[in-house]
Amino acid sequence: MKNLLKNFLVLSFLGFLVLTSCQDEVTELPDEEETEVIAASSDIADLITKTTLLDGSKDNIIDQASCTTVVFPVTVFVNDVKITIESEEGLDFIEEIYDEYEDDIDELSIQFPINIILGDYTQITIDSQQQLESVIEECGEDQDIECVDFEYPVSISVYDANNEILDTKTFQSDESLFGFFAELKENEFVSFNYPIKLVDYEGTQTVINNNAELEEALEVAKNECDEDDDNDYNDDDFDIGYLNEYLATCRWRMEYIKRNGQNQTEQYPDVYFVFKENNTIVATFPDTDIEGTWETTVTEGDPVANINFQIIPDFSNQWKVGEVGEGKIKLYNESEEDKIILKKDCSGGLELKNQFVIDGTEPKYGTPNAYYRDQLSTINQGKFELHLVNGEVRSNPWGDWDDYVEVTQGVIINLKSSDVEIIAAGTYQYSQELTESTFTVGTRAFIDESTTSSSDIEGITITGGTVEVTREGSTYAINYNFTYDGGTITGQYEGTLQYISNSGHTQNDVAALKDYIASSDWVVNSFVSDYQDDWMDDDITSDYSDYLFVFDFENSTVAAISNAGTVAGVWSVLLEDNKMMLNLSFDTNGSFTEFNRTWQVHEYSATSITLKTNGNDVITELIFTKAE
């Protein structure tokens, strides 16, 4: 195309030299290297036309079409309420009515006749909904390019068939520039008088110096942003960078939640979300905090927030994001059977459940396991075991079985995640608010070997203390120094800390565990009782290794099946004091009486369930794994 045009220009120019003596004086065509000629049938002309088409997406809440726009004023009925919309700003009022109630069915009808403007800027009168739908159907696929605009005015030179500049035209709008290119004839050539400017969807200006740069910029802009061309009024036009920054500015109160079409807001009172910059999200409940992950992406042109909480399935989804602005965000799916409404709350940050000092620095607003943006580590609270370098696992041998390394209102071990090695190097001390608190030091990991009785370490008042953590490779050295009203406790352990469980369970955990149990068959991976008197273990795993455990959800029955026969029982999952319990009860005449206990759920997933009980200085652990 370019070579053909080049030869055409050269021949025409030679002809011009021959005929110059018998022609009137005209403006000469510039040298070829200085001329950027555009033909009517060229790809670049097509891109310019698509960029200057009318964008009709702003009023999609009324006409459900991006290729048309209504001429205001227009009268509509919204949920049987008659409203006259005088301008584009009035569209927000329709959206406010839609959002007033989350569970109602929103309907809109138009009072005809109305006038609409088509993509080529022609105006027609529509007398009925059927006629409007016919016009919209004729639009076909969306072709306009909305992610970039020309900055006006722009100037264009027009050439005739003899390559003479006939005119120079100036354009002030998309409408005038579109009309010019739409009427350009096959034998007419034009060129922009460069430089010109383009403005992208973020308001960034780009200087364009020639046709090649213009064609490349318009081609890239076709798929560069969410054009907001669907009929979903919730899907506001914004970019992912803005969304990420907006989410991370403050905490967000969950105002409303619906899952599978059911309103579940009452089940989650006073829940806040904190979106951290490291893609960690914290759901803050009145009594506990739960960490998850979040990430924003663009899927098929729509902004999506991928949120995942391992133990809160109601919050986990690939949520579409809409209505970003005015302190509110809506997360929803296509059918809106699942929906969450978040309201921005910057009133002083999260309420601290426990305040701590980290390396002598007061924490920012957040909870013990959340929102330390300027720290390399993240404080958490929960239960942990100390795995010593010699392979021994140390946990508290006295009292309640779950009194492990319990990080609550005392020594702070810096935790980095909820299921892997967790502590980071540093020195951690009691906050000033806790120096006069009574703290039960029931954690063997922080008590020296000379301590022989739980009575020696319970009910003391801490007056000071530090835990210094250093790291070499994957091994941590934990040095502790407690000053209390009865003396000083010092010592050191070397090993790794591993997460056991969060500080509390919810009804969501109960539902998830029931689903896991009933969805698979299970085998006994480990069944061990630890007798604290003589530090010996009783391993009875092999007694049950040949059995397949099948749990029935509907009848709450369980069957242990092997070649020797079947042992029947019942099961149930309970929630007591934020602790999830699994109750097993088999036929008391058989060898399965060892299972007949109310077990506390220590860890659970789709492939593994760890249960524990404690009694008479015996800690018993039962681990089920999914059968292959």
C-alpha positions as CSV (number, residue, x, y, z in Angstrom):
1,M,0.0,0.0,0.0
2,K,2.8,2.4,1.0
3,N,4.9,1.6,-2.2
4,L,1.8,2.0,-4.4
5,L,1.0,5.3,-2.9
6,K,4.7,6.4,-3.2
7,N,4.8,5.7,-6.9
8,F,1.4,7.4,-7.4
9,L,2.7,10.5,-5.7
10,V,5.9,10.6,-7.7
11,L,4.1,10.2,-11.0
12,S,1.5,12.8,-10.1
13,F,4.2,15.2,-9.0
14,L,6.0,14.8,-12.4
15,G,2.7,15.5,-14.1
16,F,2.3,18.5,-12.1
17,L,5.7,19.9,-13.3
18,V,4.8,19.4,-16.9
19,L,1.4,21.1,-16.5
20,T,2.5,23.9,-14.2
21,S,2.6,26.5,-17.0
22,C,-1.0,26.1,-17.8
23,Q,-2.5,25.9,-14.3
24,D,-3.5,28.5,-11.8
25,E,-1.2,28.8,-8.8
26,V,-2.0,26.2,-6.1
27,T,-0.5,25.0,-2.8
28,E,2.1,22.3,-3.4
29,L,2.1,18.9,-1.6
30,P,4.9,18.7,0.9
31,D,7.8,16.4,0.3
32,E,7.0,12.7,0.8
33,E,9.0,12.4,4.0
34,E,7.1,15.3,5.5
35,T,3.6,14.1,4.5
36,E,1.5,11.6,6.5
37,V,-1.3,10.8,4.1
38,I,-4.4,8.9,5.2
39,A,-6.8,7.2,2.7
40,A,-10.5,6.6,3.4
41,S,-10.1,2.8,3.2
42,S,-7.0,2.6,5.4
43,D,-6.7,0.8,8.7
44,I,-5.8,4.0,10.5
45,A,-9.0,5.7,9.2
46,D,-11.0,2.9,10.5
47,L,-9.4,3.2,14.0
48,I,-10.0,7.0,14.0
49,T,-13.7,6.4,13.1
50,K,-14.1,3.9,16.0
51,T,-12.4,6.2,18.4
52,T,-14.8,9.1,17.6
53,L,-18.0,7.0,17.6
54,L,-20.6,8.1,20.2
55,D,-20.1,6.4,23.6
56,G,-23.6,5.5,24.7
57,S,-22.7,3.5,27.8
58,K,-23.2,6.1,30.4
59,D,-27.0,5.7,30.4
60,N,-27.1,1.9,30.1
61,I,-29.2,1.8,33.3
62,I,-32.0,3.1,31.1
63,D,-31.6,1.8,27.6
64,Q,-29.4,-1.2,28.2
65,A,-27.3,-0.4,25.2
66,S,-23.9,1.2,24.6
67,C,-24.6,2.1,20.9
68,T,-27.4,4.5,21.8
69,T,-27.9,7.3,24.3
70,V,-31.2,8.8,25.3
71,V,-32.0,12.5,24.9
72,F,-32.8,14.1,28.2
73,P,-35.3,14.8,29.7
74,V,-36.7,11.3,29.8
75,T,-39.4,9.9,32.1
76,V,-39.1,6.4,33.6
77,F,-40.8,4.2,36.1
78,V,-38.4,2.7,38.7
79,N,-40.0,0.1,40.9
80,D,-43.4,1.7,40.0
81,V,-42.1,5.2,41.0
82,K,-42.4,7.8,38.2
83,I,-39.2,9.8,37.8
84,T,-38.2,12.4,35.2
85,I,-34.5,12.5,34.5
86,E,-33.3,15.9,33.3
87,S,-29.7,15.2,32.7
88,E,-26.9,12.6,33.0
89,E,-26.4,13.4,36.7
90,G,-30.0,12.2,37.4
91,L,-29.0,8.6,36.5
92,D,-27.4,8.4,40.0
93,F,-30.9,8.8,41.5
94,I,-32.0,5.6,39.7
95,E,-29.1,3.7,41.1
96,E,-29.8,5.0,44.6
97,I,-33.3,3.5,44.4
98,Y,-31.9,0.2,43.2
99,D,-29.5,0.1,46.1
100,E,-32.0,1.1,48.8
101,Y,-33.0,-2.5,49.4
102,E,-30.6,-5.3,48.6
103,D,-33.1,-8.1,48.5
104,D,-35.8,-6.6,46.2
105,I,-36.2,-7.1,42.5
106,D,-35.5,-3.8,40.6
107,E,-37.5,-3.0,37.5
108,L,-37.4,0.0,35.1
109,S,-39.7,0.9,32.3
110,I,-39.5,3.9,29.9
111,Q,-42.4,6.3,29.1
112,F,-42.4,6.5,25.3
113,P,-41.9,8.3,22.9
114,I,-38.3,9.2,23.5
115,N,-35.5,10.5,21.3
116,I,-32.2,8.6,21.1
117,I,-28.9,9.4,19.5
118,L,-27.1,6.6,17.6
119,G,-23.4,5.8,17.4
120,D,-23.1,8.0,14.2
121,Y,-24.7,10.9,16.0
122,T,-28.0,10.8,14.1
123,Q,-31.1,11.3,16.2
124,I,-34.3,9.3,15.9
125,T,-37.6,9.0,17.7
126,I,-38.6,5.8,19.4
127,D,-42.2,5.0,20.1
128,S,-42.1,1.7,22.0
129,Q,-39.9,-0.7,23.8
130,Q,-40.1,-3.2,20.9
131,Q,-38.8,-0.5,18.5
132,L,-35.9,0.3,20.9
133,E,-34.9,-3.3,21.1
134,S,-34.9,-3.6,17.3
135,V,-32.6,-0.6,17.0
136,I,-30.3,-2.0,19.6
137,E,-30.2,-5.4,17.9
138,E,-29.1,-3.7,14.6
139,C,-26.1,-2.2,16.4
140,G,-24.3,-5.6,16.4
141,E,-21.0,-5.9,18.3
142,D,-19.6,-3.0,20.2
143,Q,-16.9,-1.3,18.0
144,D,-16.1,2.0,19.7
145,I,-12.7,2.6,21.3
146,E,-13.3,4.4,24.6
147,C,-9.9,4.0,26.4
148,V,-8.4,7.0,24.6
149,D,-9.6,10.3,23.2
150,F,-8.3,13.0,20.9
151,E,-7.4,16.3,22.6
152,Y,-9.1,19.0,20.6
153,P,-8.7,21.1,18.6
154,V,-7.0,19.0,15.8
155,S,-6.1,20.2,12.4
156,I,-6.3,18.2,9.2
157,S,-5.1,19.0,5.6
158,V,-7.2,17.9,2.7
159,Y,-5.7,16.9,-0.7
160,D,-7.5,16.5,-4.0
161,A,-6.8,13.8,-6.7
162,N,-3.9,15.9,-8.0
163,N,-2.3,15.9,-4.5
164,E,-2.9,19.5,-4.0
165,I,-3.8,20.9,-0.6
166,L,-7.3,22.1,-1.1
167,D,-8.2,23.1,2.5
168,T,-7.2,22.9,6.1
169,K,-9.9,22.0,8.6
170,T,-10.0,22.3,12.4
171,F,-12.2,20.0,14.5
172,Q,-13.4,20.6,18.0
173,S,-15.2,17.4,18.9
174,D,-15.6,13.7,18.3
175,E,-18.8,14.3,16.4
176,S,-17.3,16.6,13.9
177,L,-14.2,14.5,13.4
178,F,-16.3,11.3,13.0
179,G,-18.6,13.0,10.4
180,F,-15.5,14.1,8.4
181,F,-14.0,10.6,8.2
182,A,-17.4,9.0,7.6
183,E,-17.9,11.2,4.5
184,L,-14.3,10.9,3.2
185,K,-14.3,9.6,-0.4
186,E,-12.1,6.9,-1.9
187,N,-10.1,9.3,-4.0
188,E,-9.5,11.8,-1.2
189,F,-6.5,11.9,1.0
190,V,-6.0,13.8,4.2
191,S,-3.2,14.2,6.8
192,F,-3.1,15.4,10.4
193,N,-1.0,18.4,11.1
194,Y,1.2,16.9,13.7
195,P,2.0,16.9,16.5
196,I,-1.4,16.1,18.1
197,K,-2.3,14.8,21.6
198,L,-4.2,11.7,22.8
199,V,-5.6,11.4,26.4
200,D,-6.1,7.9,27.9
201,Y,-8.7,6.7,30.4
202,E,-6.4,7.8,33.3
203,G,-6.0,11.3,32.0
204,T,-2.5,10.8,30.8
205,Q,-1.5,12.8,27.7
206,T,0.6,11.3,24.9
207,V,2.1,13.4,22.1
208,I,1.7,11.8,18.6
209,N,4.1,12.9,15.9
210,N,3.2,10.7,12.9
211,N,0.7,8.2,11.5
212,A,2.7,5.2,12.8
213,E,2.5,6.4,16.4
214,L,-1.2,7.2,16.0
215,E,-2.1,3.8,14.6
216,E,-0.2,2.0,17.3
217,A,-1.7,4.1,20.1
218,L,-5.3,3.5,18.9
219,E,-4.7,-0.2,18.3
220,V,-3.4,-0.7,21.8
221,A,-6.3,1.3,23.3
222,K,-8.9,-1.1,22.0
223,N,-8.4,-3.5,24.9
224,E,-6.5,-1.4,27.4
225,C,-9.2,-0.7,29.9
226,D,-12.7,-1.7,31.1
227,E,-14.9,0.3,28.8
228,D,-17.9,-0.2,31.1
229,D,-19.9,-1.2,28.1
230,D,-22.0,-4.0,29.7
231,N,-25.5,-3.3,31.1
232,D,-24.4,-3.8,34.7
233,Y,-24.9,-0.4,36.4
234,N,-22.8,-1.7,39.3
235,D,-19.7,-2.1,37.2
236,D,-18.3,1.4,37.5
237,D,-15.4,2.5,35.3
238,F,-12.1,2.5,37.2
239,D,-8.6,0.9,36.9
240,I,-7.1,-1.8,39.1
241,G,-4.4,0.5,40.4
242,Y,-7.0,2.9,41.8
243,L,-9.0,0.0,43.2
244,N,-6.0,-1.5,45.1
245,E,-5.1,1.9,46.6
246,Y,-8.7,2.6,47.5
247,L,-9.2,-0.7,49.3
248,A,-6.0,-0.3,51.4
249,T,-6.7,3.2,52.7
250,C,-9.0,2.3,55.6
251,R,-10.9,-0.6,57.1
252,W,-14.2,-1.7,55.6
253,R,-17.3,-2.6,57.6
254,M,-19.4,-5.4,56.1
255,E,-22.9,-3.9,55.9
256,Y,-24.6,-6.7,54.0
257,I,-23.9,-10.3,52.9
258,K,-26.0,-12.6,50.8
259,R,-24.9,-16.1,49.8
260,N,-26.9,-18.5,47.5
261,G,-29.7,-16.0,47.6
262,Q,-30.0,-16.0,51.4
263,N,-29.4,-12.9,53.5
264,Q,-26.8,-13.8,56.1
265,T,-26.0,-10.4,57.5
266,E,-27.3,-11.2,61.0
267,Q,-24.7,-14.1,61.2
268,Y,-21.8,-11.7,60.9
269,P,-22.4,-8.6,63.1
270,D,-19.6,-6.1,63.5
271,V,-17.2,-7.6,60.9
272,Y,-14.5,-5.5,59.3
273,F,-12.1,-6.2,56.5
274,V,-8.6,-4.8,56.3
275,F,-6.9,-5.1,52.9
276,K,-3.2,-5.1,53.3
277,E,-0.7,-4.1,50.7
278,N,1.0,-7.6,50.8
279,N,-2.2,-9.2,49.5
280,T,-3.2,-10.3,52.9
281,I,-6.8,-9.5,54.1
282,V,-7.9,-9.7,57.7
283,A,-11.6,-10.3,58.7
284,T,-11.9,-8.8,62.2
285,F,-14.7,-10.2,64.4
286,P,-15.6,-8.9,67.8
287,D,-13.6,-11.7,69.5
288,T,-11.0,-12.8,66.9
289,D,-9.3,-12.1,63.6
290,I,-8.9,-14.4,60.7
291,E,-6.4,-13.9,57.9
292,G,-6.9,-14.6,54.2
293,T,-5.6,-13.5,50.8
294,W,-6.9,-11.0,48.2
295,E,-5.9,-10.1,44.7
296,T,-7.5,-7.9,42.0
297,T,-7.6,-8.8,38.3
298,V,-9.4,-8.0,35.2
299,T,-11.4,-10.9,33.8
300,E,-13.2,-10.5,30.4
301,G,-13.0,-6.7,30.9
302,D,-14.5,-6.8,34.4
303,P,-12.6,-5.9,37.6
304,V,-12.6,-9.0,39.9
305,A,-11.5,-9.3,43.6
306,N,-10.3,-12.8,44.4
307,I,-10.8,-13.2,48.1
308,N,-10.0,-16.4,50.0
309,F,-10.4,-17.3,53.6
310,Q,-9.6,-20.9,54.3
311,I,-12.1,-21.2,57.1
312,I,-14.7,-18.7,56.0
313,P,-16.3,-19.9,52.8
314,D,-19.0,-17.3,52.9
315,F,-16.4,-14.5,52.3
316,S,-14.5,-16.4,49.7
317,N,-15.3,-15.9,46.0
318,Q,-14.1,-14.4,42.8
319,W,-16.1,-11.3,43.3
320,K,-17.0,-8.8,40.6
321,V,-16.4,-5.3,41.9
322,G,-18.9,-2.5,41.4
323,E,-19.9,0.9,42.8
324,V,-16.5,2.0,43.8
325,G,-16.7,5.4,45.3
326,E,-18.6,7.5,47.9
327,G,-17.3,5.2,50.6
328,K,-18.9,2.0,49.4
329,I,-17.9,-1.1,47.4
330,K,-20.2,-3.8,46.2
331,L,-18.9,-7.3,45.6
332,Y,-21.2,-9.6,43.7
333,N,-21.5,-12.4,41.1
334,E,-23.3,-12.2,37.8
335,S,-26.7,-13.4,39.1
336,E,-26.3,-11.4,42.3
337,E,-27.2,-14.5,44.3
338,D,-23.9,-13.8,46.1
339,K,-23.3,-10.2,47.3
340,I,-21.3,-8.3,49.9
341,I,-21.6,-4.6,50.6
342,L,-18.6,-2.9,52.3
343,K,-18.7,0.6,53.8
344,K,-15.5,2.5,54.3
345,D,-14.6,3.3,57.9
346,C,-11.7,5.6,58.6
347,S,-12.8,6.6,62.1
348,G,-9.6,6.0,64.0
349,G,-8.8,2.6,62.6
350,L,-9.4,-0.9,64.0
351,E,-10.1,-1.3,67.6
352,L,-7.2,-3.0,69.3
353,K,-8.1,-6.1,71.2
354,N,-4.6,-6.3,72.7
355,Q,-2.0,-3.6,72.4
356,F,1.7,-4.6,72.0
357,V,5.0,-2.9,71.6
358,I,7.1,-4.3,68.7
359,D,10.8,-3.5,68.9
360,G,9.9,-0.5,71.0
361,T,7.6,0.9,68.4
362,E,3.9,1.5,69.1
363,P,1.8,-0.4,66.6
364,K,-0.4,1.3,64.0
365,Y,-4.1,0.7,64.2
366,G,-4.7,-3.0,63.8
367,T,-5.1,-6.1,65.7
368,P,-2.4,-8.4,67.1
369,N,-2.4,-10.3,63.8
370,A,-3.0,-7.5,61.3
371,Y,-2.1,-4.3,59.7
372,Y,1.5,-3.5,60.4
373,R,2.3,-2.0,57.0
374,D,5.7,-0.7,57.9
375,Q,6.8,-3.8,59.6
376,L,8.5,-6.7,57.8
377,S,6.5,-9.1,60.0
378,T,2.9,-9.6,61.0
379,I,1.8,-10.3,64.5
380,N,-0.7,-13.1,65.0
381,Q,-2.4,-14.8,67.8
382,G,-3.2,-18.5,68.1
383,K,-1.7,-21.8,69.3
384,F,1.7,-23.1,68.3
385,E,4.0,-26.0,69.0
386,L,7.8,-25.7,69.4
387,H,9.6,-28.2,67.3
388,L,13.1,-28.6,68.8
389,V,16.2,-29.2,66.6
390,N,16.5,-32.7,68.0
391,G,13.1,-33.6,66.5
392,E,11.2,-33.4,69.8
393,V,7.9,-31.6,69.8
394,R,7.3,-29.6,72.9
395,S,4.0,-28.5,74.2
396,N,2.5,-27.7,77.6
397,P,2.2,-31.0,79.5
398,W,-0.1,-29.6,82.2
399,G,-3.6,-28.4,82.3
400,D,-5.9,-28.1,79.3
401,W,-4.5,-29.9,76.2
402,D,-4.8,-26.8,74.0
403,D,-2.7,-24.6,76.3
404,Y,0.2,-24.8,73.9
405,V,2.3,-21.9,72.9
406,E,-0.7,-19.7,73.2
407,V,-0.1,-16.3,71.9
408,T,-2.8,-14.1,73.4
409,Q,-2.1,-11.3,75.9
410,G,1.5,-12.1,76.7
411,V,4.7,-12.9,75.0
412,I,4.5,-12.0,71.4
413,I,6.0,-14.4,68.8
414,N,6.1,-12.7,65.4
415,L,4.0,-14.8,63.0
416,K,4.3,-14.6,59.3
417,S,1.6,-17.0,58.1
418,S,-0.9,-19.4,59.5
419,D,0.4,-22.8,58.3
420,V,4.2,-22.6,57.9
421,E,7.2,-21.6,60.0
422,I,6.1,-18.4,61.5
423,I,8.5,-16.3,63.6
424,A,10.8,-13.6,62.4
425,A,13.9,-12.3,64.1
426,G,13.5,-9.6,66.7
427,T,12.9,-8.7,70.3
428,Y,9.4,-8.7,71.6
429,Q,8.2,-7.4,74.9
430,Y,5.1,-6.7,76.9
431,S,3.2,-3.6,76.2
432,Q,3.1,-1.1,79.0
433,E,-0.7,-1.7,79.2
434,L,0.0,-5.3,80.3
435,T,2.8,-4.9,82.8
436,E,0.5,-5.2,85.8
437,S,-1.7,-7.9,84.3
438,T,-1.9,-11.4,85.6
439,F,-0.6,-13.7,83.0
440,T,-0.7,-17.5,83.3
441,V,2.6,-18.7,81.9
442,G,1.3,-22.1,80.9
443,T,3.7,-22.6,78.0
444,R,6.4,-25.1,78.5
445,A,8.4,-23.6,75.6
446,F,9.0,-20.6,77.8
447,I,9.7,-22.3,81.1
448,D,13.1,-23.7,82.1
449,E,13.6,-27.3,82.9
450,S,13.9,-26.7,86.7
451,T,10.2,-25.9,86.8
452,T,8.5,-29.1,87.9
453,S,4.9,-28.1,88.8
454,S,2.3,-26.1,87.1
455,S,1.6,-24.4,90.4
456,D,5.0,-22.8,90.2
457,I,4.1,-20.9,87.0
458,E,0.4,-20.1,87.2
459,G,-1.2,-17.0,88.6
460,I,1.9,-14.8,88.6
461,T,2.0,-11.1,87.8
462,I,4.5,-10.2,85.1
463,T,6.4,-7.0,85.8
464,G,8.6,-7.2,82.7
465,G,9.9,-9.6,80.2
466,T,11.2,-10.1,76.7
467,V,11.5,-12.9,74.2
468,E,14.4,-12.5,71.8
469,V,14.2,-14.4,68.6
470,T,17.1,-14.9,66.3
471,R,17.1,-16.9,63.1
472,E,19.7,-18.9,61.3
473,G,18.4,-20.7,58.2
474,S,15.1,-22.3,59.2
475,T,16.1,-22.7,62.9
476,Y,15.1,-20.1,65.5
477,A,16.8,-19.5,68.8
478,I,14.2,-18.3,71.4
479,N,15.7,-16.6,74.5
480,Y,13.2,-15.6,77.1
481,N,13.5,-13.5,80.3
482,F,10.4,-13.0,82.5
483,T,10.4,-11.0,85.7
484,Y,7.5,-11.7,87.9
485,D,6.4,-11.3,91.5
486,G,8.2,-14.5,92.6
487,G,11.5,-14.2,90.8
488,T,12.9,-14.5,87.3
489,I,12.5,-17.1,84.6
490,T,15.2,-17.3,81.9
491,G,16.2,-19.9,79.3
492,Q,16.6,-20.7,75.7
493,Y,15.2,-23.2,73.1
494,E,16.3,-23.8,69.6
495,G,13.8,-25.0,67.0
496,T,10.9,-24.0,64.9
497,L,7.4,-22.9,65.7
498,Q,4.5,-24.3,63.8
499,Y,0.9,-23.2,63.7
500,I,-1.7,-25.4,65.4
501,S,-5.0,-23.5,65.2
502,N,-6.6,-20.1,65.3
503,S,-7.9,-18.8,68.5
504,G,-11.5,-19.5,67.7
505,H,-13.9,-21.3,65.4
506,T,-17.3,-20.2,64.0
507,Q,-20.4,-21.8,62.5
508,N,-18.7,-21.5,59.1
509,D,-16.0,-23.9,60.4
510,V,-18.7,-26.3,61.5
511,A,-20.3,-26.2,58.1
512,A,-17.0,-26.6,56.3
513,L,-15.9,-29.5,58.5
514,K,-19.2,-31.4,58.0
515,D,-18.9,-31.0,54.3
516,Y,-15.3,-32.2,54.3
517,I,-16.2,-35.3,56.4
518,A,-19.2,-36.3,54.5
519,S,-17.6,-35.7,51.0
520,S,-14.9,-38.3,51.4
521,D,-13.9,-41.6,53.0
522,W,-11.3,-41.5,55.7
523,V,-8.5,-43.7,57.2
524,V,-6.7,-43.5,60.5
525,N,-3.3,-42.0,59.9
526,S,-2.2,-41.7,63.6
527,F,-3.8,-42.6,66.9
528,V,-1.4,-41.9,69.8
529,S,-1.8,-41.2,73.5
530,D,1.0,-39.3,75.3
531,Y,1.2,-40.2,79.0
532,Q,2.8,-37.1,80.7
533,D,3.8,-39.0,83.9
534,D,6.5,-41.1,82.2
535,W,6.9,-39.3,78.9
536,M,5.9,-42.4,77.1
537,D,3.5,-42.8,74.1
538,D,0.9,-45.5,73.4
539,D,0.6,-45.8,69.7
540,I,-2.5,-47.8,68.6
541,T,-2.6,-46.7,65.0
542,S,-2.0,-50.2,63.6
543,D,-5.1,-51.5,65.4
544,Y,-7.3,-49.4,63.0
545,S,-5.1,-49.1,59.9
546,D,-7.3,-51.6,57.9
547,Y,-10.5,-49.7,58.5
548,L,-12.3,-47.3,56.1
549,F,-14.4,-44.7,57.9
550,V,-17.5,-43.6,56.0
551,F,-19.5,-40.7,57.4
552,D,-23.2,-40.2,56.3
553,F,-24.2,-36.5,56.5
554,E,-28.0,-37.0,56.3
555,N,-28.3,-39.6,59.1
556,S,-25.3,-38.5,61.1
557,T,-24.0,-42.1,61.1
558,V,-20.5,-43.4,60.7
559,A,-19.3,-46.9,59.6
560,A,-15.8,-48.4,60.2
561,I,-15.5,-51.0,57.4
562,S,-12.8,-53.7,57.1
563,N,-12.6,-57.3,56.0
564,A,-13.3,-58.3,59.5
565,G,-16.7,-56.6,59.4
566,T,-18.4,-53.2,60.0
567,V,-18.6,-51.2,63.2
568,A,-21.5,-48.8,63.3
569,G,-21.6,-45.4,65.2
570,V,-22.9,-41.9,65.1
571,W,-21.1,-38.5,64.8
572,S,-21.8,-34.8,65.2
573,V,-19.9,-31.5,65.1
574,L,-20.5,-28.9,67.8
575,L,-19.3,-25.4,68.6
576,E,-18.5,-24.8,72.3
577,D,-16.9,-21.6,73.5
578,N,-15.5,-20.9,70.0
579,K,-14.0,-24.4,69.9
580,M,-15.1,-27.0,67.4
581,M,-15.8,-30.4,68.8
582,L,-16.3,-33.7,66.9
583,N,-18.3,-36.2,68.9
584,L,-17.8,-39.9,68.0
585,S,-19.8,-42.8,69.5
586,F,-19.4,-46.4,68.3
587,D,-20.8,-49.7,69.6
588,T,-19.5,-50.0,73.1
589,N,-19.2,-53.8,72.8
590,G,-16.4,-53.5,70.3
591,S,-12.8,-52.4,70.2
592,F,-13.8,-48.9,69.0
593,T,-14.5,-47.5,72.5
594,E,-11.2,-45.7,72.2
595,F,-13.0,-43.4,69.7
596,N,-15.9,-42.7,71.9
597,R,-15.0,-39.2,73.0
598,T,-15.8,-35.6,72.4
599,W,-12.7,-34.6,70.4
600,Q,-11.6,-31.0,70.0
601,V,-10.8,-30.2,66.4
602,H,-7.2,-29.2,66.3
603,E,-6.7,-28.8,62.5
604,Y,-8.9,-29.6,59.5
605,S,-8.8,-29.5,55.8
606,A,-10.3,-31.4,52.8
607,T,-7.6,-34.0,53.2
608,S,-6.7,-34.2,56.9
609,I,-8.5,-33.8,60.3
610,T,-6.5,-33.7,63.5
611,L,-8.4,-34.3,66.8
612,K,-7.2,-34.1,70.4
613,T,-8.4,-34.9,73.9
614,N,-6.9,-34.4,77.3
615,G,-7.6,-36.2,80.6
616,N,-5.7,-37.5,83.6
617,D,-2.4,-36.3,82.3
618,V,-2.9,-38.0,79.0
619,I,-3.0,-36.2,75.7
620,T,-4.5,-38.3,72.9
621,E,-4.2,-37.3,69.2
622,L,-6.3,-38.9,66.4
623,I,-5.5,-38.0,62.8
624,F,-7.8,-38.9,59.9
625,T,-6.6,-38.6,56.4
626,K,-8.6,-38.7,53.2
627,A,-8.7,-42.2,51.7
628,E,-7.0,-42.5,48.3
